[in-house]
Amino acid sequence: AYVKDGGDPRLLLLSRAEEYASMGWIDARQASELSRILVSSLRRNGADAGDDDGYEGDPLYARAKLFLDTVRRKRESVVTTGGGSGRSRGNSMNPERGGSEDRFLGTPAASVTGGSRSTRAPIITAAAMTPSLFPPGREILLPEVASGGLSDAMLRDLFVETCFFARLGFLQPPSCLSCAYREATVEDRGRPRSKDEEDYERRKREQCSHPVVWRRDATVLLHPEKLGDSALVVATCRAVGAWMRGEERGGLLWNRVTKKLVKA
């Protein structure tokens, strides 16, 4: 991992989601949906948990925790009764389609109970909540410039998204979380994509202006207290995609050998 997360409970849930996905207990779609829920929880109640009853009273946090706890209980039950050993086969250990657990992550506005309260909790993407930071024609900003348009909540969201990709083993985020989720749901259909679908996804990625944090030097660890460091850049999702393809954006290229952003 390339991020020090500081132990926020929602980041710990992200770690559990990544572990369960690697073991085959949940699929890529569910792991992506969990990350979206937890980002929304951070937006509602910050890491300090000083508002109201904090993250523990947030139905989005409760939603993600309930799902992961249910997955764990189902797995432990199977192991106890001799129905499985260690790693699951395929998706056999995923919550059944149509079961109550799957509805938590399969329905954008599933009913969620948090403590004694019940609410409808729509999943809001960070892309939909983040206003455009980039002036016309600009795709790359240094953090000290971008910070003028970034609230603390937005910075926190970007850090959580970066943590999510780090836990999946990415050296740099390959896209924003919304594009990654959309890609995962397309792949989860279990059939090859048509040319029209591929063209549509390509156009969506090429138009996405959601901010993504990259390190100028990918061998240097990130820290939540140092997101304004000049060693970072804030780029649009489409610019990041271009770097991944070996193209120049904002006068910079991604050098895969040195793992650095260099001047074109």
C-alpha positions as CSV (number, residue, x, y, z in Angstrom):
1,A,0.0,0.0,0.0
2,Y,1.2,3.6,-0.6
3,V,-1.1,5.4,1.8
4,K,-1.0,5.8,5.6
5,D,-4.7,6.0,6.5
6,G,-4.5,6.9,10.2
7,G,-7.0,4.1,11.2
8,D,-10.3,5.8,10.5
9,P,-13.0,3.1,11.0
10,R,-14.4,3.6,7.5
11,L,-10.9,3.0,6.1
12,L,-10.7,-0.2,8.2
13,L,-14.0,-1.3,6.6
14,L,-12.5,-0.7,3.2
15,S,-9.6,-2.9,4.2
16,R,-12.1,-5.7,5.2
17,A,-13.9,-5.2,1.8
18,E,-10.6,-5.6,0.0
19,E,-9.7,-8.7,2.0
20,Y,-13.1,-10.3,1.4
21,A,-12.9,-9.6,-2.3
22,S,-9.5,-11.2,-2.5
23,M,-10.9,-14.3,-0.8
24,G,-13.8,-14.5,-3.2
25,W,-16.4,-13.7,-0.5
26,I,-17.7,-10.7,-2.3
27,D,-17.3,-9.6,-5.9
28,A,-15.8,-6.5,-7.6
29,R,-19.2,-4.8,-7.9
30,Q,-19.9,-5.2,-4.2
31,A,-16.4,-4.0,-3.2
32,S,-16.8,-0.9,-5.4
33,E,-20.3,-0.2,-4.0
34,L,-18.9,-0.5,-0.4
35,S,-16.3,2.1,-1.2
36,R,-18.9,4.5,-2.5
37,I,-21.0,4.0,0.6
38,L,-18.0,4.7,2.9
39,V,-17.0,7.8,0.9
40,S,-20.5,9.1,1.4
41,S,-20.3,8.4,5.2
42,L,-17.1,10.4,5.4
43,R,-18.8,13.3,3.6
44,R,-21.7,13.2,6.1
45,N,-19.6,12.8,9.2
46,G,-15.9,13.6,9.1
47,A,-13.1,11.6,10.6
48,D,-13.3,13.6,13.9
49,A,-16.8,12.2,14.4
50,G,-17.8,15.3,16.2
51,D,-21.2,15.8,14.7
52,D,-24.3,14.4,16.3
53,D,-23.5,10.8,17.2
54,G,-20.6,10.6,14.7
55,Y,-20.0,8.0,12.1
56,E,-21.5,5.2,14.3
57,G,-24.9,6.9,13.9
58,D,-24.5,7.4,10.2
59,P,-26.8,4.9,8.3
60,L,-24.3,4.7,5.5
61,Y,-21.6,3.5,7.8
62,A,-24.1,1.1,9.5
63,R,-25.1,-0.2,6.0
64,A,-21.5,-1.1,5.1
65,K,-20.7,-2.6,8.4
66,L,-23.9,-4.7,8.5
67,F,-23.2,-6.1,5.1
68,L,-19.6,-7.1,5.9
69,D,-20.6,-8.5,9.3
70,T,-23.3,-10.6,7.6
71,V,-20.8,-11.9,5.0
72,R,-18.4,-12.9,7.8
73,R,-21.1,-14.7,9.8
74,K,-22.2,-16.6,6.7
75,R,-18.7,-17.6,6.0
76,E,-18.0,-18.7,9.6
77,S,-21.3,-20.6,9.6
78,V,-20.2,-22.6,6.5
79,V,-16.7,-23.3,7.9
80,T,-18.2,-24.4,11.3
81,T,-20.7,-26.8,9.6
82,G,-18.0,-28.2,7.3
83,G,-19.4,-26.6,4.1
84,G,-16.2,-24.9,3.1
85,S,-12.5,-24.5,3.8
86,G,-10.7,-21.2,3.5
87,R,-11.0,-19.7,0.1
88,S,-14.4,-19.9,-1.6
89,R,-15.0,-21.3,-5.0
90,G,-15.9,-18.6,-7.5
91,N,-18.8,-16.6,-6.1
92,S,-20.3,-19.4,-4.1
93,M,-19.8,-17.5,-0.9
94,N,-21.3,-14.2,-2.1
95,P,-24.6,-13.3,-0.5
96,E,-27.4,-14.9,-2.6
97,R,-28.9,-12.8,-5.3
98,G,-32.1,-11.3,-4.1
99,G,-31.2,-11.9,-0.4
100,S,-31.4,-9.1,2.1
101,E,-27.6,-8.7,2.3
102,D,-27.3,-8.3,-1.5
103,R,-30.0,-5.7,-1.5
104,F,-27.8,-3.5,0.8
105,L,-25.3,-3.2,-2.0
106,G,-27.4,-3.9,-5.0
107,T,-30.0,-1.1,-4.6
108,P,-29.0,2.5,-4.8
109,A,-31.7,3.5,-2.2
110,A,-31.9,0.4,0.0
111,S,-33.7,0.8,3.3
112,V,-31.1,1.0,6.1
113,T,-31.5,0.9,9.8
114,G,-28.9,2.9,11.9
115,G,-29.5,2.5,15.6
116,S,-33.2,3.2,16.2
117,R,-33.6,5.2,13.0
118,S,-34.6,4.0,9.6
119,T,-33.9,5.9,6.5
120,R,-33.6,5.7,2.7
121,A,-29.9,6.3,2.0
122,P,-29.1,7.0,-1.7
123,I,-25.5,6.4,-2.7
124,I,-24.0,9.7,-3.9
125,T,-20.9,9.5,-6.0
126,A,-18.0,11.9,-5.3
127,A,-18.1,13.0,-8.9
128,A,-21.7,14.2,-8.5
129,M,-20.8,16.1,-5.3
130,T,-17.6,17.8,-6.5
131,P,-17.8,21.0,-8.5
132,S,-15.4,21.6,-11.3
133,L,-12.0,22.7,-10.0
134,F,-10.4,23.1,-13.3
135,P,-10.5,26.3,-15.4
136,P,-11.4,25.9,-19.1
137,G,-8.6,24.1,-20.9
138,R,-6.9,23.0,-17.7
139,E,-6.6,19.4,-16.6
140,I,-3.7,19.5,-14.1
141,L,-3.5,21.5,-10.9
142,L,-0.9,21.6,-8.1
143,P,-2.5,20.9,-4.7
144,E,-1.8,24.4,-3.5
145,V,-3.8,25.8,-6.4
146,A,-6.6,23.2,-6.3
147,S,-6.9,23.7,-2.5
148,G,-8.7,27.0,-3.1
149,G,-11.6,25.1,-4.6
150,L,-11.4,22.0,-2.3
151,S,-13.2,21.8,1.0
152,D,-12.0,19.6,3.8
153,A,-14.7,17.1,2.9
154,M,-13.6,17.0,-0.7
155,L,-10.0,16.5,0.3
156,R,-11.1,13.7,2.6
157,D,-13.1,12.1,-0.2
158,L,-10.1,12.2,-2.5
159,F,-7.9,10.6,0.1
160,V,-10.4,7.8,0.8
161,E,-10.6,7.1,-3.0
162,T,-6.8,7.0,-3.1
163,C,-6.7,4.6,-0.1
164,F,-9.3,2.3,-1.9
165,F,-7.1,2.0,-5.0
166,A,-4.0,1.5,-2.8
167,R,-5.6,-1.4,-1.0
168,L,-6.4,-3.0,-4.4
169,G,-2.7,-2.9,-5.3
170,F,-2.6,0.1,-7.7
171,L,0.6,2.1,-7.8
172,Q,-1.4,5.2,-8.8
173,P,-5.3,5.5,-9.1
174,P,-6.1,4.5,-12.7
175,S,-9.3,6.6,-12.7
176,C,-11.8,8.1,-10.3
177,L,-13.9,5.8,-8.2
178,S,-17.1,6.5,-10.2
179,C,-15.4,5.3,-13.5
180,A,-13.9,2.3,-11.8
181,Y,-17.3,1.3,-10.4
182,R,-19.0,1.7,-13.8
183,E,-16.3,-0.4,-15.4
184,A,-16.7,-3.1,-12.6
185,T,-20.5,-3.3,-13.1
186,V,-20.0,-3.7,-16.9
187,E,-17.5,-6.5,-16.4
188,D,-19.9,-8.1,-13.8
189,R,-22.5,-8.8,-16.5
190,G,-20.8,-12.0,-17.4
191,R,-20.7,-11.5,-21.2
192,P,-18.4,-9.7,-23.7
193,R,-19.0,-6.0,-24.2
194,S,-20.4,-4.9,-27.5
195,K,-18.5,-2.3,-29.6
196,D,-21.2,0.2,-28.8
197,E,-20.7,-0.4,-25.1
198,E,-16.9,-0.1,-25.3
199,D,-17.3,3.2,-27.3
200,Y,-19.7,4.5,-24.7
201,E,-17.4,3.7,-21.8
202,R,-14.4,5.2,-23.6
203,R,-16.3,8.4,-24.3
204,K,-17.4,8.6,-20.6
205,R,-13.8,8.2,-19.4
206,E,-12.5,10.8,-21.9
207,Q,-15.1,13.3,-20.7
208,C,-14.8,12.7,-16.9
209,S,-13.4,15.8,-15.1
210,H,-13.6,14.3,-11.5
211,P,-10.4,15.2,-9.6
212,V,-7.9,12.4,-8.9
213,V,-4.7,12.7,-6.7
214,W,-1.5,11.4,-8.2
215,R,2.0,11.4,-6.7
216,R,4.8,13.0,-8.8
217,D,7.1,10.2,-7.4
218,A,5.2,7.0,-6.8
219,T,7.9,5.7,-4.5
220,V,7.0,8.3,-1.9
221,L,4.2,7.5,0.6
222,L,1.1,9.7,0.9
223,H,-0.1,10.9,4.3
224,P,-3.6,12.5,5.0
225,E,-1.9,15.4,6.7
226,K,0.2,16.2,3.7
227,L,-2.2,16.4,0.8
228,G,-1.1,19.9,0.0
229,D,2.4,18.8,-0.6
230,S,4.0,20.0,-3.9
231,A,4.9,16.3,-4.5
232,L,1.3,15.7,-5.5
233,V,-0.8,16.8,-8.5
234,V,-4.6,16.9,-8.8
235,A,-5.6,15.9,-12.3
236,T,-8.9,15.2,-14.1
237,C,-9.9,11.5,-14.5
238,R,-9.5,11.8,-18.2
239,A,-5.9,13.2,-17.8
240,V,-5.0,10.3,-15.6
241,G,-6.3,7.9,-18.2
242,A,-4.1,9.5,-20.8
243,W,-1.1,9.1,-18.6
244,M,-1.9,5.5,-18.1
245,R,-1.9,5.1,-21.9
246,G,1.5,6.8,-22.2
247,E,0.1,10.1,-23.5
248,E,1.1,13.7,-22.4
249,R,-1.3,15.8,-20.4
250,G,-0.5,19.2,-18.8
251,G,3.1,19.0,-20.0
252,L,3.6,15.8,-18.0
253,L,4.2,12.1,-18.9
254,W,4.1,9.0,-16.7
255,N,7.4,7.1,-16.7
256,R,6.6,3.5,-15.8
257,V,10.3,2.6,-15.3
258,T,11.1,5.4,-12.8
259,K,7.5,5.5,-11.5
260,K,7.5,9.3,-11.8
261,L,5.6,12.0,-13.6
262,V,8.2,13.8,-15.8
263,K,8.1,16.8,-18.0
264,A,7.2,15.9,-21.6
